[in-house]
Amino acid sequence: MKHRRNPFSPDSSSLPEFSGLFARAFRPSSRQRITLTAFALLGSVALGGGELLGSEKTAWPAWRGDILGSGNATGAASAPGTVPTEWDKEKNVRWRIALPEPGNSTPVVWGDKVFVTQPVTASHFRGLMCFDRANGELLWKSGVTYQQEERTHRANPYCSASPATDGNIVVASYGSAGIAAYDMEGKELWRRDFGPIDHTWGNSTSPVLYNDLVIHYHGPGKGSFLTALKKDTGETVWKWDEPDWKPGKRTDGFAGRDDEGVIGTFATPILIQANGRDELVMPFPMEMKAFNPQTGDVLWTCGGLNPLIYTSPVYWDGVVVSMGGYKGNSIGVNAGGSGDVTDTHRLWHLEQHNGGIGTGVVKDGYYYYQNSGGVAYCLDMNTGETLWEDRLPGAGKSWGSFVLVGDLIYSLSQAGDTVVFEASPEELKVVAQSDIAEETNSSLAISNGEVFLRTHQALWCIAAE
């Protein structure tokens, strides 16, 4: 296994040098199949459009692996049996490279490159790092400096949003420091400054690439909005301003503190197809909305959520499920409606439910997810019925999202141990457990048989020996 030193260490010749407010690109190097199931987005709806060939079939180009947000690594990119189920600090480790400080974002992968967003607090740096997939060598880093104060939760460092790529550009959201696009060699193509995001728990929503657009959420907090930008220039195509939410009486973990409870969404939107049209679906305080991704027009709204949302929605065979955070509400909705569909399309509604911080995965109409305490659940998407719940072995507590490989689900705990279990609606069936003993709030990225794991200390590449 190759261990490489921290590229931001004081003796590093590649330490960023800044000019003015924004940083230049550093040391540009000269040097997907998006696996969806039967309900998948096809053709031009897939990232960037067109058929995916060659190295693109091995990509993990976004936080949840695809614009559906499925977390599904099954198929040619990571065929079952090629992804290791067990590892430790030495076993099945291809390389490990130290990172400068903690971060919660998940790596994305395209071809021979791995991208990670990264803050460096001492130098006010917020940026994107590109590593050589083969050996972990730092190829380049690019980003911005941001001197202003920005509130966040102590466990939610800056740059918590994961990047997104289509093999031509890489887009990274830096919270109050804006959003920027780079070419694959680290040259900045454009950036937008939308002003500060002010929320007591910070922000974490990742950008989504859809055809020729970048879908970006600037929030949560006062003045939040959802917008689509031109992928090649960053120019605004449409913008939907989030209202000033009035939650009223709360039933979630802030019950009895109606005027003090935290409000906001940390979800990343997903793209689905319903009734022959594309829908951009995102949960907000108290309600889930679907937009026309090309125009920003609201297609439908469904009420029933609580005012605090962590997880992204999930989709299967016409049904979208969204879960609120901190003992919040969960809803199941038939997509494809129009206007307020709360009474017409909402299949079920559960108050004080058990949604966590990470997002789960769907297999054959069953939704597998966990709460932040490490208890896993299997839920029927159509009815909301919980078929089983059981505590995962090991450290348990997790902010990470599940990843699906064939019939196996991979989970990652805050302590750095991974539990692999079967996607079975009958009971929890654990297959394997691994531990690298490094803290993490990230999620796994799996591509072409390799597992990329970001901890507070390092970036790991794990592959069968």
C-alpha positions in Angstrom: 0.0 0.0 0.0 1.2 3.5 -0.8 0.9 6.2 1.8 1.4 9.8 0.6 2.0 12.9 2.7 -0.5 15.7 3.1 -0.2 17.9 0.0 -1.1 21.0 2.2 1.7 20.4 4.8 3.9 23.4 5.4 6.9 21.9 3.6 4.9 21.1 0.5 6.0 22.9 -2.7 2.5 22.8 -3.9 1.1 24.9 -1.0 -1.5 27.3 -2.6 -0.5 30.8 -3.4 -3.4 33.2 -3.6 -3.8 36.5 -5.5 -6.7 38.7 -4.4 -9.9 37.0 -3.2 -9.8 34.0 -5.5 -7.2 31.3 -6.1 -5.7 30.4 -9.4 -5.5 26.8 -10.6 -2.5 24.9 -9.2 -0.1 22.7 -11.2 -2.5 21.6 -14.0 -1.5 18.2 -15.2 -1.2 17.3 -18.9 -2.1 14.2 -18.2 -20.4 5.9 -16.3 -22.1 3.8 -17.1 -24.6 5.4 -14.9 -26.2 2.4 -13.5 -29.9 2.9 -13.2 -32.6 0.2 -12.9 -35.6 -0.2 -15.1 -37.0 3.2 -14.2 -33.7 4.9 -15.2 -33.2 8.2 -16.9 -31.9 7.4 -20.5 -30.2 9.0 -23.4 -29.7 12.8 -23.2 -31.0 12.8 -19.6 -27.9 11.0 -18.5 -25.1 13.3 -17.4 -24.1 15.4 -20.4 -26.3 13.4 -22.8 -25.6 10.7 -25.3 -24.4 7.1 -24.9 -21.7 6.6 -22.3 -18.6 4.8 -23.6 -15.2 3.7 -22.5 -13.9 5.0 -19.2 -17.2 7.0 -18.6 -18.9 3.6 -17.9 -16.7 3.3 -14.8 -17.6 6.8 -13.4 -19.0 7.7 -10.1 -19.7 11.3 -11.2 -21.8 12.7 -8.5 -22.5 12.4 -4.7 -25.0 9.5 -5.1 -23.4 8.2 -8.3 -26.1 9.4 -10.8 -28.7 12.2 -11.2 -31.3 9.8 -9.9 -29.5 9.9 -6.6 -29.7 6.1 -6.4 -26.5 5.2 -4.8 -26.5 2.2 -7.1 -23.1 0.9 -8.2 -24.4 -2.3 -9.7 -23.6 -3.2 -13.3 -20.6 -3.0 -15.6 -19.0 -0.2 -13.6 -18.9 -2.3 -10.4 -20.2 -5.8 -11.1 -21.1 -7.9 -8.1 -18.1 -9.9 -7.0 -15.5 -7.4 -8.2 -16.0 -5.0 -5.2 -14.3 -6.2 -2.0 -16.5 -6.7 1.0 -13.7 -6.7 3.6 -10.7 -4.5 4.3 -8.6 -3.0 7.1 -5.7 -0.6 7.3 -3.6 -2.9 5.1 -5.8 -5.5 3.5 -7.1 -4.6 0.1 -5.8 -1.1 0.4 -4.4 0.2 -2.9 -3.3 3.6 -1.6 -4.0 6.2 1.1 -3.2 9.9 0.9 -3.4 12.3 3.9 -5.8 15.2 3.7 -5.2 18.6 5.4 -8.2 18.6 7.7 -11.7 17.0 8.2 -14.3 17.3 5.5 -17.7 15.6 4.9 -17.9 15.5 1.2 -17.8 12.3 -0.9 -15.3 11.7 -3.7 -16.4 11.6 -7.3 -14.6 9.6 -10.0 -14.2 9.9 -13.7 -11.7 8.0 -15.8 -8.3 8.2 -14.2 -9.2 11.1 -11.8 -10.7 11.3 -8.4 -12.1 14.7 -7.2 -12.6 15.8 -3.6 -13.7 19.2 -2.2 -11.6 20.4 0.7 -11.3 23.3 3.1 -8.1 24.6 4.7 -9.2 26.8 7.5 -5.8 28.4 8.3 -5.5 29.9 4.8 -9.3 30.4 4.3 -9.1 28.1 1.3 -12.1 26.3 -0.1 -11.3 24.2 -3.1 -11.2 21.1 -5.3 -8.5 18.5 -5.3 -7.8 16.1 -8.1 -5.9 12.9 -7.5 -4.5 10.2 -9.8 -6.8 7.2 -9.5 -3.9 4.8 -10.0 -1.7 5.9 -7.2 -3.2 8.7 -5.2 -0.8 11.4 -6.5 -2.2 14.9 -6.3 -2.5 16.2 -9.8 -3.9 19.6 -9.1 -5.9 21.7 -6.7 -7.9 24.8 -7.4 -10.3 27.0 -5.4 -11.0 30.3 -3.7 -10.2 32.1 -0.5 -13.1 33.3 1.6 -12.3 35.6 4.5 -15.8 36.3 5.9 -17.2 34.5 8.9 -19.7 31.7 8.1 -21.8 29.9 10.6 -21.8 26.1 10.6 -22.2 23.1 12.9 -19.0 21.9 14.5 -19.4 18.5 12.8 -20.1 20.1 9.4 -16.9 21.6 8.0 -16.9 23.9 5.0 -16.9 22.3 1.6 -19.3 19.6 2.7 -21.0 19.5 -0.7 -19.6 16.9 -3.1 -18.5 17.9 -6.6 -20.1 16.7 -9.8 -18.5 16.0 -13.2 -19.5 14.9 -16.7 -15.9 14.3 -17.9 -15.6 17.8 -19.5 -16.1 20.0 -16.4 -16.1 19.6 -12.7 -18.4 21.8 -10.6 -17.9 22.5 -6.9 -20.1 24.4 -4.4 -18.3 26.3 -1.7 -21.3 27.5 0.3 -21.0 31.3 1.0 -17.8 31.3 -1.2 -19.9 30.5 -4.3 -19.9 27.9 -7.0 -17.2 27.3 -9.6 -16.6 25.1 -12.6 -13.2 23.8 -13.8 -12.0 21.8 -16.7 -10.5 18.4 -16.1 -7.0 19.9 -15.7 -8.0 22.4 -13.0 -8.5 25.6 -15.1 -11.3 27.7 -13.7 -14.0 28.1 -16.4 -16.4 30.2 -14.4 -17.6 31.0 -10.9 -20.6 32.7 -9.4 -20.9 34.5 -6.1 -24.5 34.5 -4.7 -23.7 36.0 -1.4 -23.5 34.5 2.1 -25.4 31.5 3.3 -26.4 32.0 7.0 -27.6 28.9 8.8 -26.6 27.7 12.2 -25.8 24.2 10.8 -24.1 25.4 7.6 -24.8 23.8 4.2 -24.1 20.6 2.3 -26.3 20.4 -0.9 -24.3 19.1 -3.9 -24.6 20.4 -7.4 -26.3 18.3 -10.1 -25.4 18.2 -13.8 -28.4 17.8 -16.1 -28.0 18.1 -19.9 -26.5 21.6 -20.4 -27.5 22.8 -16.9 -26.0 22.9 -13.4 -28.7 22.6 -10.8 -27.5 24.5 -7.7 -29.2 25.1 -4.3 -28.0 28.2 -2.5 -29.2 27.6 1.1 -30.5 26.9 3.6 -31.3 30.1 5.5 -32.9 33.4 4.7 -32.8 34.3 1.0 -32.3 30.6 -0.2 -33.1 29.7 -3.7 -32.8 26.8 -6.3 -31.4 27.7 -9.6 -30.2 26.3 -12.9 -27.0 27.7 -14.5 -25.7 27.2 -18.0 -23.0 24.6 -17.8 -20.6 26.3 -20.1 -20.8 29.8 -18.8 -22.5 29.8 -15.4 -25.2 32.2 -16.6 -28.5 31.9 -14.8 -31.3 30.1 -16.7 -33.9 30.1 -14.0 -34.2 30.8 -10.3 -36.9 29.8 -7.7 -36.9 31.8 -4.5 -37.6 29.8 -1.4 -40.4 31.3 0.7 -40.0 32.4 4.3 -41.2 29.2 5.9 -43.8 29.4 8.8 -43.6 25.9 10.5 -46.2 26.5 13.1 -46.6 23.8 15.7 -43.8 21.3 15.5 -44.1 17.5 15.9 -40.4 16.6 15.3 -37.5 16.7 17.7 -38.2 20.4 18.3 -41.7 19.8 19.5 -42.5 22.4 22.2 -40.0 24.8 20.7 -41.9 26.1 17.8 -40.1 29.4 17.6 -36.6 28.0 18.3 -36.4 24.9 16.2 -34.0 24.6 13.3 -35.5 25.0 9.8 -34.0 24.2 6.5 -33.1 21.5 3.9 -29.7 19.9 3.4 -31.0 17.5 0.6 -29.6 17.2 -2.9 -32.3 17.2 -5.6 -32.8 14.2 -7.9 -33.9 13.9 -11.5 -36.7 11.4 -12.4 -39.0 10.6 -15.3 -42.7 10.5 -14.6 -45.6 10.4 -17.1 -43.1 11.0 -19.9 -41.5 14.1 -18.5 -38.4 14.9 -16.5 -39.0 16.1 -13.0 -36.4 17.7 -10.6 -37.5 16.7 -7.1 -36.4 18.3 -3.9 -37.7 18.3 -0.3 -38.1 21.6 1.5 -39.4 22.5 5.0 -42.9 21.0 5.3 -43.2 19.9 1.6 -41.6 18.2 -1.3 -41.7 19.9 -4.7 -41.1 18.8 -8.4 -39.9 21.3 -10.9 -39.5 21.4 -14.7 -35.7 21.2 -14.8 -35.5 23.2 -18.0 -37.7 26.1 -16.9 -37.9 26.0 -13.1 -41.7 25.9 -13.2 -43.2 24.1 -10.2 -45.0 21.0 -11.4 -46.4 19.7 -8.1 -46.1 20.1 -4.3 -46.9 17.6 -1.6 -47.2 18.5 2.1 -46.5 16.5 5.2 -42.8 16.9 5.9 -41.4 18.6 9.0 -39.3 21.8 8.8 -35.9 20.1 9.0 -34.7 17.9 6.1 -31.4 16.0 5.9 -31.8 13.2 3.4 -32.3 13.3 -0.3 -35.4 11.8 -1.8 -35.4 8.3 -3.4 -37.4 7.0 -6.3 -38.8 3.7 -7.5 -41.4 2.8 -10.1 -43.3 6.1 -9.9 -43.0 6.6 -6.2 -40.9 9.2 -4.4 -40.1 8.9 -0.7 -38.8 11.8 1.4 -37.8 11.7 5.1 -37.5 14.6 7.5 -34.7 14.8 10.0 -34.6 14.7 13.8 -37.6 12.6 14.5 -39.3 14.2 11.5 -42.1 13.1 9.1 -41.8 10.9 6.1 -44.0 10.8 3.0 -44.5 8.6 0.0 -45.8 10.3 -3.2 -46.9 9.2 -6.6 -44.9 11.4 -9.0 -46.2 13.0 -12.2 -49.0 15.1 -10.7 -49.9 18.7 -11.0 -50.4 21.4 -8.4 -51.0 20.5 -4.8 -51.0 16.7 -4.8 -51.2 16.2 -1.0 -54.7 14.8 -1.1 -54.5 13.1 -4.5 -51.0 11.5 -4.8 -49.7 11.1 -1.3 -49.6 7.4 -0.6 -48.7 7.6 3.1 -47.6 10.0 5.8 -45.7 9.1 9.0 -45.1 11.6 11.8 -42.1 11.4 14.2 -40.6 8.8 12.0 -37.0 7.6 11.9 -35.2 9.2 9.0 -31.5 9.8 9.5 -28.9 12.1 8.0 -27.6 9.8 5.3 -29.8 8.6 2.4 -30.6 5.0 1.8 -31.0 2.8 -1.3 -33.9 1.1 -3.0 -34.0 -2.5 -4.2 -37.1 -4.1 -5.8 -39.4 -1.5 -4.2 -37.9 -1.7 -0.7 -36.1 1.2 0.8 -33.1 0.4 3.1 -31.9 3.2 5.2 -30.5 4.0 8.7 -31.0 6.6 11.4 -28.0 8.5 12.7 -27.7 6.1 15.6 -26.9 3.1 13.4 -30.2 1.4 13.4 -31.1 0.0 9.9 -34.6 -0.3 8.5 -36.4 -1.8 5.5 -39.5 0.0 4.3 -42.1 -0.8 1.7 -42.0 2.2 -0.7 -45.7 1.9 -1.6 -47.1 1.6 1.9 -44.6 3.0 4.3 -44.7 -0.2 6.3 -41.5 -1.0 8.1 -40.7 -4.7 7.4 -37.7 -4.9 9.8 -35.4 -2.8 11.9 -32.1 -3.9 13.5 -29.0 -2.3 14.8 -25.9 -2.6 12.6 -22.9 -4.2 14.3 -19.8 -2.1 15.1 -19.8 1.6 16.0 -23.1 2.1 14.3 -23.5 5.9 14.4 -23.4 7.3 10.9 -24.0 10.4 8.7 -23.1 8.4 5.6 -25.4 7.2 2.8 -25.8 3.6 1.7 -24.4 2.2 -1.5 -25.9 -0.7 -3.4 -23.8 -3.3 -5.3 -26.0 -6.1 -6.7 -27.8 -7.6 -3.7 -25.4 -6.1 -1.2 -25.6 -2.8 0.7 -22.5 -1.0 2.0 -22.8 1.2 5.1 -20.1 3.5 6.6 -20.1 4.5 10.2 -18.6 7.7 11.8 -15.9 5.5 13.4 -14.7 4.3 10.0 -16.1 0.7 10.0 -18.1 -0.6 7.0 -20.9 -3.1 7.3 -22.0 -5.1 4.2 -25.4 -6.7 4.4 -27.9 -8.3 2.1 -30.7 -6.2 0.5 -33.4 -8.6 1.9 -36.9 -7.6 3.0 -36.9 -10.5 5.5 -34.3 -9.5 8.0 -30.8 -7.9 8.5 -28.3 -10.4 7.1 -24.8 -9.2 7.7 -22.2 -10.4 5.2 -19.0 -8.7 6.3 -17.6 -6.0 8.5 -14.4 -3.9 8.1 -12.7 -1.1 10.1 -10.0 1.4 9.2 -10.3 3.2 12.6 -10.6 6.8 11.1 -13.5 9.1 11.7 -15.7 10.0 8.8 -19.0 11.7 8.0 -18.7 10.9 4.3 -20.2 8.2 2.1 -18.5 5.5 -0.1 -18.0 6.0 -3.8 -17.6 2.8 -5.8 -16.3 2.6 -9.3 -15.0 -0.3 -11.5 -14.5 -2.5 -8.5 -12.7 0.1 -6.4 -14.0 1.7 -3.2 -13.1 5.3 -2.5 -13.4 6.3 1.1 -12.9 9.8 2.5 -12.2 10.2 6.3 -11.3 13.2 8.4 -7.7 12.2 8.0 -7.2 10.8 4.5 -8.6 9.6 1.1 -8.4 5.8 0.6 -8.6 3.6 -2.5 -9.7 0.1 -1.7 -9.6 -2.8 -4.2 -9.4 -6.5 -4.2 -5.8 -7.7 -4.1 
